[in-house]
Amino acid sequence: MSENNQAEVPSTALGPIRTLAVRVADGLRAQLDVIAQLNDRSVTEEIRIALEVWVETSKSDPKVLARAETVRAEIDREAKTKQSAIEAIFGGAGAKAPRAKSGSA
C-alpha cells in the first residue's frame, strides 16, 4: 500500500487525536514493524493508515450498509417512543420543563 495511492483524511477533519491501545500477537507486531520500516513510517502511522482504509472500505460494504439502515431505523423508533413519552408527560411539543420553586412561600 503506497501512501500516495490513498485518499488520506487529515486528522483535523475527524477531530482531535485520541489514544487507542490494541493488543496484537507477537508475529503480527513483528510484521507491522517491518512494514513500517520499509515504508519509512512509524508503527502508529501504519496503523492509522490501515484503519482509515478499513473505515473507507466498510462504508461501501453492502452488509455494513444494511446493518446501518437497521440501526438507523431502531434509533428512529426509540426516539419516537421517547418523544411520545415526553408529550404524554408534559402535554405537547410546546410544553416547557417545570421551573424550580423559589425560596419564598
C-alpha positions, 0 to 999 in steps of 0.5 A: 500500500503506497501512501500516495495511492490513498485518499488520506483524511487529515486528522483535523477533519475527524477531530482531535487525536485520541489514544487507542491501545490494541493488543496484537500477537507477537508475529503480527507486531513483528510484521507491522514493524517491518512494514513500517520500516520499509515504508519509512513510517512509524508503527502508529502511522501504519496503523492509522493508515490501515484503519482509515482504509478499513473505515473507507472500505466498510462504508461501501460494504453492502452488509455494513450498509444494511446493518446501518439502515437497521440501526438507523431505523431502531434509533428512529423508533426509540426516539419516537417512543421517547418523544411520545413519552415526553408529550404524554408527560408534559402535554405537547411539543410546546410544553416547557420543563417545570421551573424550580420553586423559589425560596419564598412561600 
